[in-house]
Structures are given as structure tokens and as C-alpha cells.
Amino acid sequence: MTTMAQHPVAYPDRVYAVVITYFPDTGFPNRLEKIVAQVPSAIVVDNGTTGESLKNLERALGLVNGITCIRNSENLGVAAALNQGIRRILSESADCAWIITFDQDSLPADNMVEIMLTVWESHPHPEKLMIAGPRTMFVDSTSCPDSSADRSWLEVTNVITSGSLISRKAFSVAGYFNESLFIDYVDFEYCLRLRTLGYQVIEVLETEILHNMGRLEERFLLGEKVHPTHHPPLRRYYQFRNSLLLHRQYRKSQRIWCRENRVILMKIITLILLYEKQRLRSLFQILRGIGHGLAGRSGRNGETLYVHYPKKIS
């Protein structure tokens, strides 16, 4: 087994990175290099990449000697891949205090990890803090998150996978990512689970990550900027199915999120109808996802019943 890459850092506690790949593009080696430069150790978990994309993966792995790579023969889903990397780190690295997760499409700002750690350590109740995420900027969008707050962080309902700095303690109190979701809303569910247990999720306003969201474009609708993402139709299945599964699970403990997410789903449908070319296929997958969500189906193709993680992990 390959030893994880080691790099000197300026902060005392250990942060290990888990990077998930699935047919990465030619820009991935540069993005991985930017990630690895900020952490003492990194592990890549690949979900069945083949063909020309495999060359991109191998070139990225060759940039830094000793990066661990777990290669799955098929796509096991985002949650399963995250759990593979996290379990490997926690079993082998007693000095790990935080895990930071990335997908292949994200580029962190310089010193992002160090800035997030500094904000974490200055938090008034660090024992209640389980996840911190940076501000998220999107490729091909001119919209900027509001950074006018007079503080370095804001409490939020959820952050995305890429750039999420997660306390090692989180996996003891809440368990791991829910693999029955497969992809989409995996990160949201974990944040909601921790919040339901009484812990906190924050967004760090002093740093950011550049994230590629589908094939995002910028349009104007009734004078307001809107952003159709042109995700493949199958992604719409997971988005709507998993949304309904989470609405059922968290309808009492996270009512505000459920209400806001319903509005987001309606906006997604509107943008698909107005701007996207594969609207009929997308609508079919949305209806399939709604049907499986209402039936409590999950897994890669709705083949299993949705698994609720326990409310409390001892």
C-alpha cells in the first residue's frame, strides 16, 4: 500500500484531504496540485475512471510522490467514495484532527485551508463546530457571495462537499456519509444530520473555492440573474429523489431548509423548461425521482429502501 503524501505545514494539527474523481478532465492535475500544496497528506478515491480520462488521473497522481489512490472498478457513488477515503485515514492516522473533502472540479484559493483553520480555532464554541466551508464561487458566473458581514464566518444550514473541513469528532458523533443517496445532497444530508444533533456548520467568509457546477451559464429572467446548469438528465433524478428523501427525514428538525429547498426545486424546473435542450429527458428523470422519493427508494437506481442513519452514534 502506498504511503500518503507528506508536506510540511505551518499549523500544528493535521489535516488530511480526500479527493473524489470520476473521469477527470485535463485541468485536474493542476487543481490537485493546488490542493496537495495546502495539506500534509492527501488521498484520491477514483470511481471507475477509464479511457483518456485515466491519463489525466495518472498524470495528476504523478505530480507528487506518494499520494494514496484507491481505485474502484466501478462508480460506487460520491458517499461511498468519501467514506472509503475517510475510513482509510482514520484507521491509519491517529494524528489526524480534520479531514477536508474535494471533488475533481474545484480549485481552492491560496492558503484556504490555513485560513479556515484559523477561523475554526477562533470560534467561540469550537467543541460545537463540526464542519466549515469556504465561500463558493462558480465558474462562468459573475455573481459573488455576499461578504459584507463584519465577521469572519456565518452559521449556515449546509456547505458543499468541495472545501468542507470536517472535524474528526464528527464521524464519532454522527457516523459517515449516507451511501444510500449515491450522489447529490450527500453533503447537505450530513450537515443536516449534524445540525439535528445540535452541532454547527459555518461558512468562512475570508476565503473561497472556485467550483464548476455542471455546464453553468448566466441568463437574465425578469431582470434577475439566473443560472441554468445543464446537468445531465440522470442528475435530475438524484436531485429530486434525494430532496424528497431528506424532506421526509428532516421535515421537523430542519423545516427552514426543507422550505427553501422546495423553492430551489421549482426554480430548477423553471430553468430547465426555459433554457435547457434536454428538457423532456430531464422532466422524465425528475418524475422518476419524485416517484422513488415518495416511495422511499434509494441506491444507484432506486433499488433499495432509504437508510436513515441513527439519531445518535455512541
QUISULRA-V205271 format. One record per backbone hydrogen bond with DSSP energy under -0.5 kcal/mol. CO is the residue of the C=O (numbers start at 1). NH is the residue of the N-H. E is the energy in kcal/mol with one decimal. If there is no record, write none. Layout:
BEGIN
co=CO nh=NH e=E
co=CO nh=NH e=E
END
This chain:
BEGIN
co=14 nh=97 e=-2.4
co=14 nh=98 e=-1.9
co=15 nh=40 e=-0.8
co=15 nh=41 e=-1.0
co=16 nh=100 e=-2.6
co=17 nh=43 e=-2.2
co=18 nh=102 e=-2.4
co=19 nh=45 e=-2.8
co=20 nh=104 e=-0.8
co=21 nh=47 e=-2.8
co=25 nh=28 e=-1.5
co=27 nh=31 e=-1.7
co=28 nh=32 e=-3.0
co=29 nh=33 e=-2.2
co=30 nh=34 e=-1.7
co=31 nh=35 e=-1.8
co=32 nh=36 e=-3.1
co=33 nh=37 e=-1.6
co=35 nh=38 e=-1.9
co=36 nh=39 e=-0.9
co=40 nh=7 e=-0.7
co=41 nh=17 e=-2.4
co=42 nh=5 e=-0.7
co=42 nh=68 e=-1.3
co=43 nh=19 e=-2.4
co=44 nh=46 e=-0.5
co=44 nh=70 e=-2.8
co=45 nh=21 e=-2.4
co=46 nh=48 e=-0.9
co=46 nh=72 e=-2.8
co=50 nh=53 e=-0.8
co=50 nh=54 e=-0.6
co=51 nh=54 e=-1.0
co=51 nh=55 e=-0.7
co=52 nh=55 e=-0.8
co=52 nh=56 e=-1.1
co=53 nh=57 e=-1.9
co=54 nh=58 e=-2.7
co=55 nh=59 e=-2.4
co=56 nh=60 e=-2.0
co=57 nh=61 e=-2.4
co=58 nh=62 e=-1.3
co=60 nh=63 e=-1.4
co=64 nh=67 e=-1.1
co=68 nh=44 e=-3.0
co=69 nh=71 e=-0.6
co=70 nh=46 e=-3.0
co=70 nh=72 e=-0.6
co=72 nh=48 e=-0.9
co=74 nh=76 e=-0.9
co=77 nh=81 e=-1.9
co=78 nh=82 e=-2.7
co=79 nh=83 e=-2.4
co=80 nh=84 e=-2.1
co=81 nh=85 e=-2.1
co=82 nh=86 e=-2.7
co=83 nh=87 e=-2.7
co=84 nh=88 e=-2.0
co=85 nh=89 e=-2.2
co=86 nh=90 e=-2.8
co=87 nh=91 e=-1.9
co=88 nh=92 e=-1.3
co=89 nh=93 e=-2.4
co=92 nh=94 e=-0.6
co=93 nh=96 e=-1.4
co=95 nh=14 e=-0.9
co=97 nh=168 e=-2.4
co=98 nh=16 e=-2.0
co=99 nh=166 e=-3.4
co=100 nh=18 e=-2.3
co=101 nh=163 e=-2.9
co=101 nh=164 e=-0.7
co=102 nh=20 e=-2.3
co=103 nh=106 e=-1.1
co=105 nh=212 e=-0.6
co=107 nh=210 e=-2.8
co=109 nh=112 e=-1.8
co=111 nh=115 e=-2.5
co=112 nh=116 e=-2.4
co=113 nh=117 e=-2.2
co=114 nh=118 e=-2.2
co=115 nh=119 e=-2.2
co=116 nh=120 e=-2.5
co=117 nh=121 e=-2.7
co=118 nh=122 e=-1.1
co=120 nh=123 e=-1.5
co=123 nh=126 e=-0.8
co=125 nh=128 e=-2.0
co=125 nh=129 e=-0.6
co=126 nh=129 e=-0.6
co=128 nh=200 e=-3.0
co=130 nh=167 e=-2.5
co=131 nh=202 e=-2.2
co=132 nh=165 e=-3.4
co=133 nh=204 e=-3.3
co=135 nh=137 e=-0.6
co=135 nh=209 e=-2.2
co=137 nh=211 e=-3.4
co=138 nh=141 e=-1.6
co=152 nh=205 e=-2.4
co=152 nh=206 e=-0.7
co=154 nh=203 e=-2.9
co=161 nh=164 e=-2.2
co=163 nh=165 e=-0.6
co=164 nh=101 e=-1.9
co=164 nh=166 e=-0.7
co=165 nh=132 e=-2.1
co=166 nh=99 e=-2.6
co=167 nh=170 e=-1.2
co=167 nh=171 e=-0.5
co=168 nh=171 e=-1.0
co=169 nh=172 e=-1.2
co=169 nh=173 e=-2.0
co=170 nh=174 e=-2.4
co=173 nh=313 e=-1.3
co=177 nh=179 e=-0.9
co=178 nh=181 e=-1.4
co=179 nh=182 e=-0.8
co=180 nh=299 e=-3.6
co=181 nh=183 e=-2.5
co=182 nh=78 e=-1.5
co=182 nh=79 e=-1.2
co=185 nh=189 e=-2.4
co=186 nh=190 e=-1.6
co=187 nh=191 e=-2.0
co=188 nh=192 e=-2.7
co=189 nh=193 e=-2.5
co=190 nh=194 e=-2.2
co=191 nh=195 e=-2.4
co=192 nh=196 e=-2.3
co=193 nh=197 e=-1.3
co=194 nh=199 e=-2.5
co=195 nh=198 e=-1.4
co=200 nh=130 e=-2.4
co=200 nh=131 e=-1.3
co=201 nh=156 e=-2.3
co=202 nh=133 e=-2.2
co=203 nh=154 e=-1.9
co=203 nh=205 e=-0.6
co=204 nh=135 e=-0.9
co=204 nh=207 e=-0.6
co=207 nh=135 e=-2.1
co=208 nh=109 e=-2.1
co=209 nh=137 e=-2.9
co=209 nh=211 e=-0.6
co=210 nh=107 e=-2.6
co=211 nh=139 e=-2.2
co=211 nh=213 e=-0.7
co=212 nh=214 e=-0.9
co=213 nh=216 e=-0.9
co=217 nh=219 e=-0.5
co=219 nh=226 e=-2.7
co=221 nh=224 e=-1.7
co=224 nh=221 e=-3.1
co=226 nh=219 e=-2.8
co=228 nh=217 e=-2.1
co=229 nh=215 e=-3.4
co=232 nh=235 e=-1.4
co=232 nh=236 e=-0.9
co=233 nh=236 e=-0.8
co=233 nh=237 e=-1.1
co=234 nh=238 e=-1.4
co=235 nh=239 e=-2.5
co=236 nh=240 e=-2.3
co=237 nh=241 e=-2.5
co=238 nh=242 e=-2.4
co=239 nh=243 e=-1.5
co=240 nh=244 e=-2.0
co=241 nh=245 e=-2.0
co=242 nh=246 e=-2.3
co=243 nh=247 e=-2.6
co=244 nh=248 e=-2.0
co=245 nh=249 e=-1.8
co=246 nh=250 e=-3.0
co=247 nh=251 e=-0.5
co=250 nh=254 e=-2.3
co=252 nh=255 e=-0.5
co=254 nh=258 e=-2.1
co=255 nh=259 e=-2.5
co=256 nh=260 e=-2.6
co=257 nh=261 e=-2.7
co=258 nh=262 e=-1.7
co=259 nh=263 e=-1.3
co=260 nh=264 e=-1.8
co=261 nh=265 e=-2.3
co=262 nh=266 e=-1.8
co=263 nh=267 e=-2.0
co=264 nh=268 e=-2.3
co=265 nh=269 e=-2.1
co=266 nh=270 e=-2.1
co=267 nh=271 e=-2.6
co=268 nh=272 e=-2.3
co=269 nh=273 e=-2.3
co=270 nh=274 e=-2.0
co=271 nh=275 e=-2.6
co=271 nh=276 e=-0.8
co=272 nh=276 e=-1.1
co=276 nh=279 e=-0.6
co=278 nh=282 e=-2.6
co=279 nh=283 e=-2.7
co=280 nh=284 e=-2.1
co=281 nh=285 e=-2.1
co=282 nh=286 e=-2.3
co=283 nh=287 e=-2.4
co=284 nh=288 e=-2.3
co=285 nh=289 e=-2.5
co=286 nh=290 e=-2.7
co=287 nh=291 e=-2.4
co=288 nh=292 e=-2.3
co=289 nh=293 e=-2.6
co=290 nh=294 e=-2.7
co=291 nh=295 e=-1.5
co=292 nh=296 e=-0.5
co=292 nh=297 e=-3.2
co=293 nh=296 e=-1.0
co=296 nh=306 e=-2.9
co=298 nh=304 e=-1.9
co=304 nh=298 e=-3.5
co=306 nh=308 e=-0.6
co=307 nh=309 e=-0.5
co=312 nh=314 e=-0.5
END
